[in-house]
Amino acid sequence: MAEDRVLRVRALLDAVRAEGRAALTAPEGKVIADAYAIAVPGEELARDVDEAVAYAARFGGPVVMKIVSPDILHKTDAGGVVVGVEGAADVRAAFHRIVENAKAYDPRARIEGVQVQELLPRGQEVIVGAVTDPTFGKVVAFGLGGVLVEVLKDVTFRLAPVSADEALSMLDSIRAAEILRGVRGAPPVDRWAIAEQIRRVSELVADFPEIAEVDLNPVIATPEGAVAADIRVILAESLPKERRKYGREEILTSMRRLMQPSSVAVIGASNEHGKIGNSVMRNLVDGGFAGEIHPVNPKSDDILGRKAYKSVTDVPGEVDVAVFAIPAKFVASALEEVGRKGVPNAVLIPSGFAETGEQALQDEIVAIAERHGIRLLGPNIYGYYSTWQDLCATFCTPYDVKGGVALTSQSGGIGMAILGFARTTKTGVSAIVGLGNKSDLDEDDLLTWFGEDPRTECIAMHLEDLKDGRAFVEAARATVPKKPVVVLKAGRTAAGAKAAGSHTGALAGDDAVYEDILKQAGVIRAPGLRDMLEYARGLPVLPTPRGDNVVIITGAGGSGVLLSDAVMDNGLTLMEIPPDLDASFRAFIPPFGAAGNPVDITGGEPPSTYEATIRLGLEDPRIHALVLGYWHTIVTPPMVFAELTARVVAEFRERGVEKPVVASLAGDVEVEEACQYLYERGVVAYPYTTETPVAVLGAKYRWARAAGLLGGGS
């Protein structure tokens, strides 16, 4: 049966293509709807007014009449739609009016007739559609529909095809989800029927890559079902070029030699200070890389005390990585030599390729690399750091603080911001990698590697685009259950999918598709650069929460209110304190303090009150995370608060009680030292802000949900 429907639709699409058309007519859309069991009302194509009268009489009630023309895409704009027509006289009048309006709208339009369609009952109007996104390919959409769909823009997206469960999840992902459940006495709609329309549309576009867009708008959803009042199908002008694919083991094999090399050659190594080739050599040598370092320069015999070679082909033994520090115009010929040598990885620092309009030059090096089986990192990058290998293959400042955070950036400037942040905050990193033009290696290759790397606990990526969104999602889904992935996607306001001939196409622009599909992949999206870096720094520090109950303990009422706002803003749940726990907290705070949540112990309390309430928060198994708000007083100085908090948290961790604890410290400059002390001891603490510590906690919760550690999905 599935094969039969594919053959029917294939024959139809081929016929449309043969006529040189991209848009299908309504009757052609009906053929596709019937093939994929997409529910649509009864309808007939009337080629003259008498047929229209006969068909309307057969339906036995009010009908909708629409112009059918392969040249008129937007029927309403052309005055080609009349709703609620009943009786022979009205049908005749509507037929003539529709045809006249269409001819006035486009005198050259071919008119095949008028569609006579059953009038659907009143219900909730929604839109179901699909579009070809330039990054993610076929994407299915759902949202509130009708004439206001592009105004409301309350739409959610998923990769197509979707499962039945994924389709149902889309109904809860729009802002107005409650409307579908019934509000103000209205009955709930048939959610399963809507989900089935979504699933079937997603199957259709997955089966036929040449379908660029599908619109079911509006779909009339009622308690009894969901029927598409209109179906619009648009074909693509051409299919995108297939990207070369690498298997998981291929990626891991080449990435292992890139990130854990035994031998590195520097193409363009130099003794001259100020040259990139000199900076790369110095960083490799001074950084203590234990492997072999081979300078390559046809004009030198010795560079930094190491034998230099005229060509990489002269280097004895195997070479894992060739780092290029030569002008762009010389890269192609040198890359040929790297290929003949059998080097598996080339790190291309030079600029002067696609980013400056030299696409042909970049295409040439990609072709050379594919011919020889070389993976390319770059071009137009600062290089990369693999700290656990003491490898600093870059012309920028060295960094050697080893840790569990892997950081990548598409931009050199952002890469150096990452470096400065890591140094200032003493963040240990496993790697910092520049991606630049991403002529070959990109985020999904790095995700695949870092997902398996035992030294990496958290991955943070700055990106401006994704070459292959589906490959990224696949790599993210494999990685997220093991460790968090944080993404800063730049260009939130740039147009995504090109505006096209459907509502879905118009809605899929800007950042909407990225937002939903990154969330679908379980990725934590950071709103800004500092947020990305703070998430990456804090997530490995915090234990994974085991439940949703968050309790705020604060010494300042004002901080408590702001912390409560931050908890809600980050999708966290303030615990409703049960009476027995409320009584336990009240036993430690003064009469003018406030239990409940936040627990306000007031600012004049001694260290013992902070300690007693924090202990209670850690002891009670119903509490899953603590947010501490500290207010600087002489009674409890900042370092006293920091030391007692760190001591109590460490004591409970030794007993096997690990809960995430974050803190906001308000006060004089001493709170900065106190925050650093707390952070180094597993409490994510920040001075002068209530938002940041809770945002980091929120990121930890988002990862825990995506990884299936809390339940409730992502």
N, C-alpha and C positions, 0 to 999 in steps of 0.2 A: 504493500500500500504506500509506504513512504517513497519507494522508488517510482511508483506510478505518478505520485503528485509532483515529484521532481521533474519527470519527463514532460508533464503537462505544462508546468511553469516554464521549463526550458524552451519548449516550442513557442510559447507566447512571447517570451523575451527576445528570442531570435527573430521573430516576425517584426516586433517593434523596432529592433535594431536595423533590420533590413530596410525599413521605411525611413531610417535616419532620424528617428525620434528618441528623446530621452524620457519624456513624461508619458505615463500610461493613462488612458482614458478611464472613466469610472467603470464602464462595463469590463474592461480588462483588469481593473483592480478587483472586481467581483470574482473573476476567474481565479485570481491568486488567493483571495480570501476563502473561497470554497475549497481550494486545494489544501490549504493549511488550517481548515476548520476555524478560521477567524470569523466570529459571529457578526453578520451584517444583516440589515433588514431586507425583506423581499423587494425586488426592484426589476424593472424592465426598461429596455431602450425603445422609446417611441420615435420612429423615423418621420411620422407625420402626425397631424393633430388628431385624426381619427383613432390611430393606435393609442395615443395618449389617453383619450377618453375611455377606450376599452380597458386599458390596463388599470386606470384609476378605479373604474367600476369593479374590476376583479378584486382589488384590495379591499373594497367595501368600507372605506372611511377616508378621513383626510389624508392627503399625500404630500410629499415634498417633490418639487420638480426642479431639475438642475440641467444646465446646458452640458452637452457632451461634445467636446472639441479637443483634439490633440494639441491645438495651438493656444488654448486658454487654460492656464494653470490655476489662476485664482478666480474661481467662478463667482464668488460673492462680489469681488471688485468689479466684475464685468456686468453686474446686475443679472446674473445668470442663475439665481436661486430664488424660488418662491416657496414658502412654508405654509402648510395648513390649507391646501387647496382641496375643495370638496364640491362635487356636482359638475355635470358635463359643461355647463356654461363657463364656470370658473376655470375649469381645466383648459378649455379652448382659449380663453383670454390669457391665461398664464403662459400657455405654450407660445402664442404669438409674441407676447411681451418679452419672454426670455430670448427668443430668436432675434427679435429686433434689437434688444439691448446688446446681445453678443456681436451682431454685425456693426453696431455703432462703436462698440469698444475696440474691435479689430476687424476692419472690413475684409482683410485677407484670410481670416481664420476659417479653417475647414470645420463645418458644422455637421456632425454625424446624426444629431437628433437631440431629444430631451429625455433625460432619465426620470422615470416615474418611480418613486420609492415610498414604501410604507412610512407613515409618520410614527416615530417612536414615542412612547409615553414619556412624560416628564421624569427627570431623574437628575442625579449628580453628573455634571459634565466633567470628564477627565480626558487626558490625552495619553495615548500610547504611541510610541514611535521608535524609529531607529535612524541612526546617522553614521556616516563613515568619518570617524575622527582621524586627523592626520597623525596623531601619536598612538592611539589605542585601537585603531581599526573599527570594526563594527561594535557600536555601542547602542544599547537599548535605553529608552527614556520613558519616564512616567511622571505625570503631574496633573494638577488641576487644569482642565481644558476649556474649550469654548472660545468665545471671541476675546476673552481677557487673558489668554494663556501667555502671550508675550509681554503683557503688562505685569501680571503677577509673578511670572518666572519662578513659580513654585514647582520645580522639576528636579528629579533625581535620575542618576545614570548608573548603568552597570555594563560590564563587558558582556557581549553576546557570544554564544547563547547563554541563557540563564537557566538554572534549575527552578523547579516549582517553589522551593523554599526561598531562593534568592528573589524570585518575582514577588512573592508575598512580602518579603522584607522591604521592598521598594515602596509599598503602600504606607509603611510606617516611617519612611525617611523624608517625607515632605513636611513642610511646616504646618500644613493644614490637615494633617493625618486624622485628627479627631472628627473632621467633617464626615469622613467615610464611615465612622463608627456610629454616626447618628447624633445630631445635636438639636436642642430645642424641640424635642418631641419627634423629630424625623427618624424614620427607621434606618438601621445600618444597611449599607449596600452589600451586594454579594461579592465579598472580597476574593473568593476563589475564582469567580468568573473573570474579574479584572486581571488577576494574576495569570490566568490561562491566556488571555489576550496578549499580555506582555510576553509570556513564554513562547507563544506561537510566532509572534513577530520576530523574536530573537532567533528562532530556528530558521525562519525564512531568510533573514539577511546572512546568517551563517552559511546556509546552503548555497546562496547566490552572491558571491563577492561583487558582481557587477551592479547589484542594487545599491545605489548610493544613499537613498533616503526612503523611509516609509513613514507616513502619517496616518494614524487613526484619530481623527479629531473632528467633532467630539465623539468620544465613547460615552454612551448614555448608561450610567450605572444605576441599577435599581435593586431592591431586595431580591428580585427574581433573576437577575442576570446582568450582563454587560454587552451591549451591542454597539458596533462602530457605525455611526451615521454616515461617515465618509472615509474612504480609504484613498490615499494618494501615494503613488510609487514613482520614484525618479531613478533613472539609471545613470551610472557614472560615465564620464567621457572616456576614461581609460582606467586600467587597473594599476595600482602602485607597483614599482619594481620590487621584486623579492629581495630581502636582505639576506646576506649569507648567514647561515645559522651554524653555531658550534654546540656540540653536545656538552653535557655537564662535566664529564671526565676530561674532555679536551680542554675546557676552560680551566679546570682545576690543575691540570698538568702544566699548562703554560703559565698560569698565575703563580704556581709554586716556584717556578724558576725565576719569575719576575720579582716576587716578594722575598724569596729566600735563595738568592743566587750564590753560586760559589765563585763565579768569575764575571767581571764587568769590564767592558771595553768602552773607552771614551773617545768617540770620533770627533776630532777637532780639539784634542787636549792641547794645552798651551802652558808655557812658562811665563807668559806675559801677564802681569797683574792688570785687572780690568777687563780681561777677556772672559767670556762665559766658560770657555773650555778650561781656563785656569781655576775659576771658582768651583766648578764641578769636581775637578781633580783634588783641589785642596779639601773640599768637604768630605770626599770619599776617604782621603788619606788621614786627615785630622780627626774624622769621626770614628776612626778605629775599625773600619770594615775589615773583617778577618779574611775575606776571600781575596782572590787575585784581582789586581787593578791593572789594566793594560791601556796605556795611552796610545792613541793612533794619530799620527801627524806626519805626512810625507816630508816635512822640512826639519824635523827634529830627531835626534838620536836618543835624547834623555830628557824626561820631563819629571820634575819633582823627585829626582833620584831613581826614577824607574825607566827601564828600557822602553823606548818608543818604537812603534812599528809604522812602516810606510802605508800599510793597508791592514784592515782587520783580517784579511785572509792569511797574513803572515803570523798572526798570533798563534802560539802553540796551544794545543789542547782545545777543549770545548769552551765556548763563551755563552753564558746564559742571557746576558743583557748587553745591548749596545746603546749607549747614551749619546745622542747626537747633539753637538754643540758647534754646528757649522751653518753658514747661511742657507736659506731655503733652496736656492738654485743648485746647490751641490748635493742636496739630500738624495735625490733619485739615484745618481750614479753610485753614491756610497752605500745606499740601501741594497743595490744589486750585489755589491761585494759582501754585505752582511748576509744576504740570502745564500750566496755561494758558500759562505762559511758555515751555514746551517745554524745561525743564531736564531733562537725562537722569539725573542722580544726586542723591539726597538723603541726607545724612549726619545721622542722627538721634541726637543726644547724649542727649536727655531720657530719664529713667526714668519708670516709672509705667504700663507696658504689661503684657504677659503675665507678666513676672516678679513682678508684684504682684497677679496675678489678674485684671487688666484685659484679658482675651483679646479681648473684643468690640471694644475700642478699637484693639487691634493689628490685628484682622481688618479694621476699617474703613480704616485707613491702607494696608494691603496692597491692598485693593480699589481705592482711589483711585489708588495707584501703578500697578497693572496697567491701569487704564482709560486713564491718561495715558502709559504706557510709561516710567515712572520706575523706576530700580533703587534699592532702599533698602539702606543700610548701617546696621545697628542694628535697633531703638532700644536704649537703655540701654548706651551705649558711651562711651569716653573720646575718641573721634575717631580720627584717623589721621595718620601722618607719611609723607611721600614726600620723602626727604632730597635726592635728586638734583634735585628741583624746588624745593628750599628751602621746602617746604610743611609747615607745622606746624599742622594744623587740629584742635586739641585744647585742652582747658582745663587740661591737665597740664603738667609741666615740658617745656621745649623740648629737642630733641636734633638735632644737625646733623652728626654724624660720618658721612660718606658711605662706603659700602662695599658688599659683595656679599651681605649676609645679609638676607633678608626674614623678618620675625617677625609672627605673628598670635596673637591670644588671644581666647577667648570671654569672659574675665573681665577687668574693669578692674584689679583688684588684681594679677593675674598680668601684665597689660600693664605696670604700673609696675615690677614685679620685673624684667621684661625690660629696661626702660629703665635701671634702676640697674645691672644686670649689664653692659649694653652700655657704659655710661659708665665703670664701674670697670675693665673689661678693654680699653677702647679698641676695642671691636668696631665696625667700620663697617657700617652697615645701609643697605639700599636702601629699606626701608619698615618701619613698625610699624603694624599695623592692628587695631583693635578690632572684634569681630563681635557681641558682646552677644547679643540675642535671635534674631539671624539670621532676621528676618522675611522676608528675600529673599536678598540676597547672602550667600554662605557660602563654605566652604573650597574647594569645587570651582571657583567663579568665580575666587577668588584664585589657586588653583593654575594654572588655565588662563592667567591673566595673567602670573604670575611665571615660569611655564615658558617663556614667550616673551620676557620682559624681559631684554635683554642686560646690564643692570646687576646682575641678581640671579644669584648663583652657588649659593646654598643657601637652602632654604625650611624654616622651623621653625614648627610650628603647635601651640598648646595648644588642645585641644577637650574639651568635656564630652560632646558627642554629635555625630552627623552627621544632617542632615535627609534626605539622600539618599546612602546609602552607595555605591550603584552609580555615581552621577555622580562621587563622589569617587574611586572606584577607576579609572574611565575617565580622569579628569584626571591622577591619579597615574601611571598606566601611560604616558601620553603625556609626562609630565614627567621621570620617573626616568631614562630613557636619556640625558637631557641634563644633569641636575643632581640632587643629593640632596634628598630630602624627609624631614624629621624630624618625628615626631608624638609629642606627649605627650598620651595619652588618659587623662583623669581619670575617676574612678569605676570602677576595675577590679573593685570588689566589688559594684557595683549589679547588680540582676537585669536581664538583657537580654530575651530572648524570654520571654513569659509561660509558666508551667508549663502543660502541656497533656496530652493523652491518650496520649502516646507517649514511649518512652525518648528518642528524638531530641529531642523538645520539651523534656524535662527537662534534657538535656545541653547544650542550646544557650543556657543562661542565662549569667549572670555575664559574664565577659570573653572566653570562649573563641572566639566568632565573630569579634569584633574582632581578636583576636591573630592568628588564622590568615589572615584576609582582608586585613588591612593588610600582612602579610608577603607574601601572594600578589600584592599590588599593588606590591611592591618598596619599600614605605615603611620607614624606619628608626624603630623604636619606641623611645622613650626611657623608662626606668623612672621618672624623676623630673624635676622642673623644672630643677634644676642640670644634670642629664645632658643634657637637651634643649638648654640654652644652651651647654654646653661642646661638644656635637656641632656645633651651628650655627657656633660660633666656629672650631672646629678643622678641619672638613671642607674648607673652601676653602683652608686653608693647606697641607694634606698633598697631595703628588702621588698620583696613582692607582697602586696597586701593580700589578705585571705578573705576579705569581705568588704562591704561598701560603707560600713559605719565609721564616719569621720567625726572626731571630737576636737573642738577648739578649747584650749586652756589659755587664758590671757590675763595679764596684769593691768590692761587698759581697756576700758569699755569701747573707746573709739576704734582701737585696733581690732577688737572683736567684731565690730560691725563690718569693717572693711574686709577682714578675713572671711566672714560669713558670705559677703558678696563674691569674693574670689572663689570660694568653695562652689557656689552655685554657678558662677560663670564658667568654671572648668568641668562642669558635668558631674560633680561629686555630690555625695549625700550626707547632709548633716544628720547625725544620729538623733533619733528621738529618745531622750534619756528616760529609762524606766524609773519608777518611784524609788526602788531600793538603791539604784546607782545614784540617783539624785540626792538621796539622804546621805550616802557615803561621801559625796563631794562636799555637801553642806557641812559635814563634820569638820572639814579642814579650812573653811573660809569664813571670814567675819560675817556678822549678821547683815551688814550693809552690802555685802558682795552678792553675786547672783549665780545660782546654779542654773540648771537647764543647759543649753548648748547655743552659744559659747558659755563655758564656765569662767565667770569673771571673779578672780580672786582679789582684785583691786591692787593698786600700785604700791601701797605702803606695807605690803606683807614681807616678812622675812624669808630667807632662803628655804626654811623648813616647809613653808606653805607651797612654794613651787615644787619642792621635792615630793611632798606627800601627794599632791594632785597628779603629778606626772607618774608617780609609782602606781597610783590607782588606775590611771589610764592604760598603763602597760599591763597591769595585773588582770583587769577584767577582760575575759575572752570575747565579750560582745563588742568591744571597741577594736577596730581594725587599723586605724591610723590616727596619729596625733598631729595637730597643728598648734604650735606654741606661739603666743604673742607676748614678747617681753618688753617692759617699759623700764628705762634706765632710772634707778633711784640709788641713793647712797645706802639705803637699807639693804638692797640686794644689788651690788655692783655687777656690771656686765660679765666680768670673768668669773665671778662667783656663780652666776647663773649658768654660764657655759660649762664650768667644771662639774657642777652638780648634775646638770642634764646629761652630759657625756658619761659620767660615772654611773648614773642610774640606767641609762640605755645599755651600756656595756655589761652591767650586772645581769640585766634581763636576757641579753643575747647569750651570755654564758649559760643561762638556764634554759636556753632553747626558745625563748620568746622573742621573736623578731617581728617588729612592726615598723612601717615607715614613720619617721618623725621628722617634721620640717619646722623651721622656726623663723619668725620675723622679729628682728630686734630694732627697737626705736630708742634713740638716745644720742649721746655725744659720741665723739670719734672712737672712744674705747670699744664701742659695739662692733667695729670693724675687726679688731683682733679677736673678739669673742666669736664672731661668725666663722672666721678662719679656723679657730680652735675646734669648733663644733663640726665643721665640714670634714676636717681631717679625721674625725672620730665617728663618722657615719650619720651625722645629723645635718641635713641640707638646710643651711641657715644663711639669711641675707640681712644686711642692714638697710634701713630706710625704705623698705618696700614690703607691703603686704601681698602684692600680686605675685611676685616671682616665686617665692617658695611654694605657694599653692599651685602655680602653673606647672612646676616641676612634678609635684605630687600628682597633679591631674594627668601629666604625660605618662607617669608610671602606671596609673590606673588604666589609661587607654591602651597601653601595651599589654597589661595583664589581661584585659578583656579580649584583645585581638588574639592573644596567645592561648586563649581558652582556659586561663587560670582562675578567672572569677565567674565565668558563665555570663550569659547575656549577650554574647557576640561582640562585635567591634562598633 
